[in-house]
């Protein structure tokens, strides 16, 4: 391959720097944690401390200095950034305003898998509908509930959440775009065995 006349070849080192700059790890930071997540479109968030740091490294805080973990948690608390399962059954941070379309585009297989898992656990359509109704009642008004609060309400209303059923119901409602994790505390991050 010949170089065009008057061009400078791009080295691997140049490409590495360009990649770091395009990911906002060097050079100009995003104006806020929400903008950093928007810039990246979505960021894998299974490891909550790691993704909080990753967003902070790419963004400025409200004082114009480098963002802190607290600044990123504030973006989660106000819903401008959410932690959800938009695809693949893996937590991601996504812009709050983009979660709906991302779930709509990417969660079809996840939804089918969730329905299959619920069926295998003995949760029928009536059980899903009852859990759905209770969920909507529980989040009406205040909108924010912990997983434990929601599962307590389901138990009180006769919905069996044992054996991972509660987790898989919640997962189904997340991939349906009804709920997401917004508080960012990580205090309620139990999986199917912790329900």
ChimeraX commands (.cxc) that place a marker at each C-alpha (Angstrom):
marker #1 position 0.00,0.00,0.00 radius 0.5
marker #1 position 1.40,3.41,-0.93 radius 0.5
marker #1 position 0.88,6.60,1.00 radius 0.5
marker #1 position -0.89,9.41,-0.72 radius 0.5
marker #1 position 1.44,12.24,-1.53 radius 0.5
marker #1 position 1.79,14.70,1.37 radius 0.5
marker #1 position 0.10,12.54,4.03 radius 0.5
marker #1 position 1.60,11.48,7.31 radius 0.5
marker #1 position 1.20,7.82,8.24 radius 0.5
marker #1 position -0.89,7.10,11.33 radius 0.5
marker #1 position 1.03,5.02,13.85 radius 0.5
marker #1 position -0.35,2.53,16.33 radius 0.5
marker #1 position 0.50,5.01,19.06 radius 0.5
marker #1 position -1.58,7.66,17.26 radius 0.5
marker #1 position -4.48,5.23,16.95 radius 0.5
marker #1 position -4.26,4.39,20.66 radius 0.5
marker #1 position -4.36,8.07,21.58 radius 0.5
marker #1 position -7.30,8.69,19.26 radius 0.5
marker #1 position -9.16,5.78,20.83 radius 0.5
marker #1 position -8.55,7.11,24.35 radius 0.5
marker #1 position -9.70,10.56,23.24 radius 0.5
marker #1 position -12.83,9.23,21.54 radius 0.5
marker #1 position -13.71,7.39,24.76 radius 0.5
marker #1 position -13.08,10.60,26.74 radius 0.5
marker #1 position -10.33,9.01,28.84 radius 0.5
marker #1 position -7.87,11.73,27.79 radius 0.5
marker #1 position -8.49,15.26,26.65 radius 0.5
marker #1 position -11.86,16.93,27.05 radius 0.5
marker #1 position -14.22,15.41,29.61 radius 0.5
marker #1 position -17.98,15.37,29.22 radius 0.5
marker #1 position -19.84,18.16,31.01 radius 0.5
marker #1 position -21.64,15.75,33.38 radius 0.5
marker #1 position -21.95,12.06,34.23 radius 0.5
marker #1 position -25.21,11.93,32.25 radius 0.5
marker #1 position -23.45,13.37,29.20 radius 0.5
marker #1 position -20.62,10.83,29.58 radius 0.5
marker #1 position -23.09,7.94,29.54 radius 0.5
marker #1 position -24.89,9.55,26.58 radius 0.5
marker #1 position -21.53,9.87,24.76 radius 0.5
marker #1 position -20.86,6.15,25.28 radius 0.5
marker #1 position -24.52,5.18,24.54 radius 0.5
marker #1 position -24.37,2.47,27.21 radius 0.5
marker #1 position -21.71,1.21,29.59 radius 0.5
marker #1 position -21.54,-2.28,31.02 radius 0.5
marker #1 position -22.47,-1.93,34.67 radius 0.5
marker #1 position -22.42,-5.39,36.19 radius 0.5
marker #1 position -19.54,-4.24,38.43 radius 0.5
marker #1 position -21.17,-1.19,40.00 radius 0.5
marker #1 position -18.05,0.34,41.62 radius 0.5
marker #1 position -16.14,-0.09,38.35 radius 0.5
marker #1 position -18.75,1.55,36.15 radius 0.5
marker #1 position -19.25,4.42,38.60 radius 0.5
marker #1 position -15.52,5.12,38.43 radius 0.5
marker #1 position -15.54,4.73,34.66 radius 0.5
marker #1 position -18.24,7.39,34.30 radius 0.5
marker #1 position -16.50,9.71,36.79 radius 0.5
marker #1 position -13.23,9.45,34.83 radius 0.5
marker #1 position -15.01,10.69,31.70 radius 0.5
marker #1 position -16.95,13.58,33.18 radius 0.5
marker #1 position -16.96,16.84,35.08 radius 0.5
marker #1 position -18.83,17.44,38.30 radius 0.5
marker #1 position -21.23,20.30,39.01 radius 0.5
marker #1 position -18.33,22.49,40.22 radius 0.5
marker #1 position -16.53,22.11,36.87 radius 0.5
marker #1 position -13.81,19.91,38.35 radius 0.5
marker #1 position -13.43,16.16,37.79 radius 0.5
marker #1 position -16.57,14.24,38.66 radius 0.5
marker #1 position -16.70,12.06,41.75 radius 0.5
marker #1 position -18.47,8.79,42.44 radius 0.5
marker #1 position -21.03,10.87,44.38 radius 0.5
marker #1 position -21.71,12.92,41.25 radius 0.5
marker #1 position -22.39,9.74,39.29 radius 0.5
marker #1 position -24.66,8.42,42.05 radius 0.5
marker #1 position -26.54,11.74,41.92 radius 0.5
marker #1 position -27.16,11.17,38.19 radius 0.5
marker #1 position -28.52,7.72,39.04 radius 0.5
marker #1 position -30.68,9.20,41.81 radius 0.5
marker #1 position -32.22,11.84,39.52 radius 0.5
marker #1 position -32.83,9.31,36.73 radius 0.5
marker #1 position -30.70,11.02,34.09 radius 0.5
marker #1 position -28.66,7.79,34.17 radius 0.5
marker #1 position -30.22,4.41,34.93 radius 0.5
marker #1 position -28.80,0.98,35.61 radius 0.5
marker #1 position -30.83,-1.62,33.83 radius 0.5
marker #1 position -30.80,-4.69,31.61 radius 0.5
marker #1 position -31.31,-3.22,28.14 radius 0.5
marker #1 position -29.75,-6.27,26.47 radius 0.5
marker #1 position -28.07,-9.62,27.14 radius 0.5
marker #1 position -29.19,-9.92,30.77 radius 0.5
marker #1 position -26.19,-7.84,31.87 radius 0.5
marker #1 position -26.51,-4.61,33.81 radius 0.5
marker #1 position -25.62,-1.48,31.83 radius 0.5
marker #1 position -25.72,2.21,32.58 radius 0.5
marker #1 position -27.76,4.02,29.95 radius 0.5
marker #1 position -29.17,7.52,29.58 radius 0.5
marker #1 position -32.54,7.56,31.31 radius 0.5
marker #1 position -34.25,9.00,28.24 radius 0.5
marker #1 position -32.87,6.21,26.01 radius 0.5
marker #1 position -33.80,3.17,28.09 radius 0.5
marker #1 position -37.22,2.71,26.48 radius 0.5
marker #1 position -36.05,2.49,22.89 radius 0.5
marker #1 position -32.98,0.42,23.82 radius 0.5
marker #1 position -35.13,-2.14,25.59 radius 0.5
marker #1 position -37.58,-2.10,22.68 radius 0.5
marker #1 position -34.82,-2.83,20.17 radius 0.5
marker #1 position -32.60,-5.23,22.09 radius 0.5
marker #1 position -34.60,-7.05,24.77 radius 0.5
marker #1 position -36.74,-9.42,22.68 radius 0.5
marker #1 position -34.61,-12.48,23.34 radius 0.5
marker #1 position -34.19,-11.52,26.99 radius 0.5
marker #1 position -37.96,-11.22,27.37 radius 0.5
marker #1 position -38.53,-14.64,25.79 radius 0.5
marker #1 position -35.91,-16.14,28.09 radius 0.5
marker #1 position -37.51,-14.51,31.15 radius 0.5
marker #1 position -40.95,-15.85,30.22 radius 0.5
marker #1 position -39.46,-19.31,29.68 radius 0.5
marker #1 position -37.69,-19.22,33.03 radius 0.5
marker #1 position -40.84,-18.07,34.83 radius 0.5
marker #1 position -42.83,-20.88,33.20 radius 0.5
marker #1 position -40.18,-23.38,34.31 radius 0.5
marker #1 position -40.53,-22.01,37.84 radius 0.5
marker #1 position -44.31,-22.53,37.71 radius 0.5
marker #1 position -45.31,-18.88,37.30 radius 0.5
marker #1 position -48.26,-18.73,34.89 radius 0.5
marker #1 position -49.78,-15.81,32.99 radius 0.5
marker #1 position -52.16,-15.04,35.87 radius 0.5
marker #1 position -49.23,-14.86,38.31 radius 0.5
marker #1 position -47.35,-12.53,35.98 radius 0.5
marker #1 position -50.43,-10.33,35.54 radius 0.5
marker #1 position -50.97,-10.15,39.33 radius 0.5
marker #1 position -47.31,-9.25,39.94 radius 0.5
marker #1 position -47.54,-6.65,37.16 radius 0.5
marker #1 position -50.63,-5.01,38.70 radius 0.5
marker #1 position -49.00,-4.92,42.14 radius 0.5
marker #1 position -45.80,-3.46,40.70 radius 0.5
marker #1 position -47.71,-0.62,39.05 radius 0.5
marker #1 position -49.60,0.09,42.29 radius 0.5
marker #1 position -46.40,-0.01,44.31 radius 0.5
marker #1 position -44.46,2.44,42.16 radius 0.5
marker #1 position -47.35,4.84,41.52 radius 0.5
marker #1 position -46.73,8.28,42.97 radius 0.5
marker #1 position -43.29,7.95,44.54 radius 0.5
marker #1 position -41.94,5.77,41.72 radius 0.5
marker #1 position -38.97,4.47,43.76 radius 0.5
marker #1 position -38.96,1.18,45.63 radius 0.5
marker #1 position -36.22,-1.22,46.61 radius 0.5
marker #1 position -36.30,-4.77,45.40 radius 0.5
marker #1 position -36.94,-5.89,48.99 radius 0.5
marker #1 position -39.93,-3.54,49.36 radius 0.5
marker #1 position -41.43,-4.75,46.11 radius 0.5
marker #1 position -40.93,-8.39,46.97 radius 0.5
marker #1 position -42.42,-7.87,50.45 radius 0.5
marker #1 position -45.52,-6.44,48.79 radius 0.5
marker #1 position -45.67,-9.33,46.33 radius 0.5
marker #1 position -45.42,-11.82,49.22 radius 0.5
marker #1 position -48.15,-9.98,51.14 radius 0.5
marker #1 position -50.39,-10.23,48.06 radius 0.5
marker #1 position -49.74,-13.96,47.63 radius 0.5
marker #1 position -47.17,-13.82,44.82 radius 0.5
marker #1 position -44.54,-16.53,45.32 radius 0.5
marker #1 position -41.10,-14.90,45.01 radius 0.5
marker #1 position -39.10,-17.87,46.33 radius 0.5
marker #1 position -36.55,-19.79,44.31 radius 0.5
marker #1 position -35.68,-16.85,42.08 radius 0.5
marker #1 position -39.28,-16.16,41.02 radius 0.5
marker #1 position -39.16,-12.59,42.36 radius 0.5
marker #1 position -35.92,-11.88,40.55 radius 0.5
marker #1 position -37.24,-13.23,37.25 radius 0.5
marker #1 position -40.52,-11.31,37.59 radius 0.5
marker #1 position -38.58,-8.13,38.19 radius 0.5
marker #1 position -36.27,-8.91,35.28 radius 0.5
marker #1 position -39.30,-9.39,33.00 radius 0.5
marker #1 position -40.72,-6.02,34.02 radius 0.5
marker #1 position -37.36,-4.36,33.43 radius 0.5
marker #1 position -37.06,-5.77,29.91 radius 0.5
marker #1 position -40.67,-4.68,29.36 radius 0.5
marker #1 position -39.45,-1.16,30.12 radius 0.5
marker #1 position -41.61,-0.71,33.23 radius 0.5
marker #1 position -38.85,-0.26,35.81 radius 0.5
marker #1 position -35.12,0.29,36.09 radius 0.5
marker #1 position -32.58,0.71,38.84 radius 0.5
marker #1 position -32.07,4.41,39.46 radius 0.5
marker #1 position -30.81,4.87,43.01 radius 0.5
marker #1 position -27.33,3.55,42.36 radius 0.5
marker #1 position -26.67,2.53,45.93 radius 0.5
marker #1 position -25.93,-1.05,45.05 radius 0.5
marker #1 position -27.47,-2.07,48.39 radius 0.5
marker #1 position -30.15,-4.15,46.75 radius 0.5
marker #1 position -28.20,-5.95,44.02 radius 0.5
marker #1 position -29.16,-9.49,44.86 radius 0.5
marker #1 position -29.46,-11.99,42.07 radius 0.5
marker #1 position -31.76,-14.93,41.62 radius 0.5
marker #1 position -30.38,-16.75,44.65 radius 0.5
marker #1 position -30.66,-13.71,46.90 radius 0.5
marker #1 position -34.40,-13.18,46.53 radius 0.5
marker link #1:1,2 radius 0.2
marker link #1:2,3 radius 0.2
marker link #1:3,4 radius 0.2
marker link #1:4,5 radius 0.2
marker link #1:5,6 radius 0.2
marker link #1:6,7 radius 0.2
marker link #1:7,8 radius 0.2
marker link #1:8,9 radius 0.2
marker link #1:9,10 radius 0.2
marker link #1:10,11 radius 0.2
marker link #1:11,12 radius 0.2
marker link #1:12,13 radius 0.2
marker link #1:13,14 radius 0.2
marker link #1:14,15 radius 0.2
marker link #1:15,16 radius 0.2
marker link #1:16,17 radius 0.2
marker link #1:17,18 radius 0.2
marker link #1:18,19 radius 0.2
marker link #1:19,20 radius 0.2
marker link #1:20,21 radius 0.2
marker link #1:21,22 radius 0.2
marker link #1:22,23 radius 0.2
marker link #1:23,24 radius 0.2
marker link #1:24,25 radius 0.2
marker link #1:25,26 radius 0.2
marker link #1:26,27 radius 0.2
marker link #1:27,28 radius 0.2
marker link #1:28,29 radius 0.2
marker link #1:29,30 radius 0.2
marker link #1:30,31 radius 0.2
marker link #1:31,32 radius 0.2
marker link #1:32,33 radius 0.2
marker link #1:33,34 radius 0.2
marker link #1:34,35 radius 0.2
marker link #1:35,36 radius 0.2
marker link #1:36,37 radius 0.2
marker link #1:37,38 radius 0.2
marker link #1:38,39 radius 0.2
marker link #1:39,40 radius 0.2
marker link #1:40,41 radius 0.2
marker link #1:41,42 radius 0.2
marker link #1:42,43 radius 0.2
marker link #1:43,44 radius 0.2
marker link #1:44,45 radius 0.2
marker link #1:45,46 radius 0.2
marker link #1:46,47 radius 0.2
marker link #1:47,48 radius 0.2
marker link #1:48,49 radius 0.2
marker link #1:49,50 radius 0.2
marker link #1:50,51 radius 0.2
marker link #1:51,52 radius 0.2
marker link #1:52,53 radius 0.2
marker link #1:53,54 radius 0.2
marker link #1:54,55 radius 0.2
marker link #1:55,56 radius 0.2
marker link #1:56,57 radius 0.2
marker link #1:57,58 radius 0.2
marker link #1:58,59 radius 0.2
marker link #1:59,60 radius 0.2
marker link #1:60,61 radius 0.2
marker link #1:61,62 radius 0.2
marker link #1:62,63 radius 0.2
marker link #1:63,64 radius 0.2
marker link #1:64,65 radius 0.2
marker link #1:65,66 radius 0.2
marker link #1:66,67 radius 0.2
marker link #1:67,68 radius 0.2
marker link #1:68,69 radius 0.2
marker link #1:69,70 radius 0.2
marker link #1:70,71 radius 0.2
marker link #1:71,72 radius 0.2
marker link #1:72,73 radius 0.2
marker link #1:73,74 radius 0.2
marker link #1:74,75 radius 0.2
marker link #1:75,76 radius 0.2
marker link #1:76,77 radius 0.2
marker link #1:77,78 radius 0.2
marker link #1:78,79 radius 0.2
marker link #1:79,80 radius 0.2
marker link #1:80,81 radius 0.2
marker link #1:81,82 radius 0.2
marker link #1:82,83 radius 0.2
marker link #1:83,84 radius 0.2
marker link #1:84,85 radius 0.2
marker link #1:85,86 radius 0.2
marker link #1:86,87 radius 0.2
marker link #1:87,88 radius 0.2
marker link #1:88,89 radius 0.2
marker link #1:89,90 radius 0.2
marker link #1:90,91 radius 0.2
marker link #1:91,92 radius 0.2
marker link #1:92,93 radius 0.2
marker link #1:93,94 radius 0.2
marker link #1:94,95 radius 0.2
marker link #1:95,96 radius 0.2
marker link #1:96,97 radius 0.2
marker link #1:97,98 radius 0.2
marker link #1:98,99 radius 0.2
marker link #1:99,100 radius 0.2
marker link #1:100,101 radius 0.2
marker link #1:101,102 radius 0.2
marker link #1:102,103 radius 0.2
marker link #1:103,104 radius 0.2
marker link #1:104,105 radius 0.2
marker link #1:105,106 radius 0.2
marker link #1:106,107 radius 0.2
marker link #1:107,108 radius 0.2
marker link #1:108,109 radius 0.2
marker link #1:109,110 radius 0.2
marker link #1:110,111 radius 0.2
marker link #1:111,112 radius 0.2
marker link #1:112,113 radius 0.2
marker link #1:113,114 radius 0.2
marker link #1:114,115 radius 0.2
marker link #1:115,116 radius 0.2
marker link #1:116,117 radius 0.2
marker link #1:117,118 radius 0.2
marker link #1:118,119 radius 0.2
marker link #1:119,120 radius 0.2
marker link #1:120,121 radius 0.2
marker link #1:121,122 radius 0.2
marker link #1:122,123 radius 0.2
marker link #1:123,124 radius 0.2
marker link #1:124,125 radius 0.2
marker link #1:125,126 radius 0.2
marker link #1:126,127 radius 0.2
marker link #1:127,128 radius 0.2
marker link #1:128,129 radius 0.2
marker link #1:129,130 radius 0.2
marker link #1:130,131 radius 0.2
marker link #1:131,132 radius 0.2
marker link #1:132,133 radius 0.2
marker link #1:133,134 radius 0.2
marker link #1:134,135 radius 0.2
marker link #1:135,136 radius 0.2
marker link #1:136,137 radius 0.2
marker link #1:137,138 radius 0.2
marker link #1:138,139 radius 0.2
marker link #1:139,140 radius 0.2
marker link #1:140,141 radius 0.2
marker link #1:141,142 radius 0.2
marker link #1:142,143 radius 0.2
marker link #1:143,144 radius 0.2
marker link #1:144,145 radius 0.2
marker link #1:145,146 radius 0.2
marker link #1:146,147 radius 0.2
marker link #1:147,148 radius 0.2
marker link #1:148,149 radius 0.2
marker link #1:149,150 radius 0.2
marker link #1:150,151 radius 0.2
marker link #1:151,152 radius 0.2
marker link #1:152,153 radius 0.2
marker link #1:153,154 radius 0.2
marker link #1:154,155 radius 0.2
marker link #1:155,156 radius 0.2
marker link #1:156,157 radius 0.2
marker link #1:157,158 radius 0.2
marker link #1:158,159 radius 0.2
marker link #1:159,160 radius 0.2
marker link #1:160,161 radius 0.2
marker link #1:161,162 radius 0.2
marker link #1:162,163 radius 0.2
marker link #1:163,164 radius 0.2
marker link #1:164,165 radius 0.2
marker link #1:165,166 radius 0.2
marker link #1:166,167 radius 0.2
marker link #1:167,168 radius 0.2
marker link #1:168,169 radius 0.2
marker link #1:169,170 radius 0.2
marker link #1:170,171 radius 0.2
marker link #1:171,172 radius 0.2
marker link #1:172,173 radius 0.2
marker link #1:173,174 radius 0.2
marker link #1:174,175 radius 0.2
marker link #1:175,176 radius 0.2
marker link #1:176,177 radius 0.2
marker link #1:177,178 radius 0.2
marker link #1:178,179 radius 0.2
marker link #1:179,180 radius 0.2
marker link #1:180,181 radius 0.2
marker link #1:181,182 radius 0.2
marker link #1:182,183 radius 0.2
marker link #1:183,184 radius 0.2
marker link #1:184,185 radius 0.2
marker link #1:185,186 radius 0.2
marker link #1:186,187 radius 0.2
marker link #1:187,188 radius 0.2
marker link #1:188,189 radius 0.2
marker link #1:189,190 radius 0.2
marker link #1:190,191 radius 0.2
marker link #1:191,192 radius 0.2
marker link #1:192,193 radius 0.2
marker link #1:193,194 radius 0.2
marker link #1:194,195 radius 0.2
view
